[in-house]
Amino acid sequence: MTVLKTARVRVPASTANLGPGFDTLGMALSLYAWIELKEAEQTAFHLYGDEMNGVPQDKTNLIYKVAQMVFREAGVAVPELDISMYSDIPLTRGLGSSASAIIGALVAANTLIGSPLSDSKLFDMASAIEKHPDNVGASLFGGIITAVWDGKHAKHLRIEPDINLEVTVVIPEFQLSTSKAREALPEHVSLKDAVYNVSHASMLVAALASGRTELIAEAMSDRLHQPYRAALVPGMTEILQDAHHHGALGVALSGAGPTLLALTDRRENRKAELEQYLTDTMSKQGINASVLKLRPESEGVKVYTEGNTLSFMDMIKGELMK
C-alpha cells in the first residue's frame, strides 16, 4: 500500500446534545482545526495557535495515537510521523475539541495510506474512542446528525441545517472536563424524566428537519443532564430559562460545557441584545466570558487534494483570509 507524502485535513468543531439529545444529537460548527501528517524518520510535532497550549508533543499525543490505530487496522506500519496542527477550537469548553482531533487524525492517517478504511469504519472507531457518536459524527459528516452506537457500530442520519439558522456561543473563561461533567450525573433517572427527554428530543429532530423553528425553544428542554450540571456553570440556569426572551430560538449547554449555545434566526435583529444578555448574566456571577457568532457547518471533514506545495501555515493563512 502506497504512503502519500502529505495528508492534510480541516475538521469542524461541534456541539453535542442540543439539550435533550444526550449523547445522540450533534451539530458541526464553523470553527476549525487543521491537521497535517507526513511520514518521517523521527516523530515531531508542530503545534500552532493559542488553543494548542499544553498539548503533548510526544507519542502520548492523541493525534499520534489515533493515527497508529488506523495504521494497525489497515495492516500498515508508519511508526514515525511529522504532525502539524492549528486549531481555533477552545480546549475542554464543550465545542468538540477532542472529537475534532480524533476525526482529523483518523481521516488524515487513512488518507496518508490511500484511504483503505471506509467512512463508516472510521465512524465506528471514532465512536469507540469518544464513547459516544454525537460530536465525532458531526465533525465527520457535517450538518446536524442524530446517531446511535451499540458499543461496536455507529449509525447516523444527517439533517441539512436550515439556511437561516445561526449559532451564538458564550464561552466562560474556565475549562470543564467531560469526566467532571459526567460525574455530576445520577446513575438512575425517573421514568417521567426519561419520557420527557424522549418526547423533546423527538420534537427537536422533527423541528430541525422541517424548519419549524418556532418549536425549538420548548423542544430543547432537558431533564437528563442539564439540571445536574447547572451548578458547574454559574449563570447557566438563568440563561436556559430566559435567553429565548432576548432573541434566542432555543438554548442549551454545549456538550459537557461550560460553553452555552443559543440557536438564532439570521433574520432576527436582536443579536446584539442576546450577546449583551449572555455576557451580562455571566458577569453577574463573576465569570468572564467571550461570545462567538457561528453558523452550522454543512461540510464535515475536508481532505485537501491540492495545494500541498504550500507550507502548512501558508495554507492556514490562506484559509483564514477566505
Secondary structure, DSSP 8 states (H G I E B T S, - for coil): ----S-EEEEEEEEEE-TTT-TTTEEEEEEEEEEEEEEE-SS-EEEEESGGGTT---STTSHHHHHHHHHHHHHT-----EEEEEEE-S-TTSSS-HHHHHHHHHHHHHHHHTT--S-HHHHHHHHHHHHSSSHHHHHHHH-SEEEEEE-SS-EEEEEE---TTEEEEEEEESS---HHHHHHTS-S---HHHHHHHHHHHHHHHHHHHHT-GGGHHHHT--SSSHHHHGGGSTTHHHHHHHGGGGT-SEEEE-TTSS-EEEEEETT-S-HHHHHHHHHHHHHHTT--EEEEEE-B-----EE--S-TTS-HHHHHHHHHT-
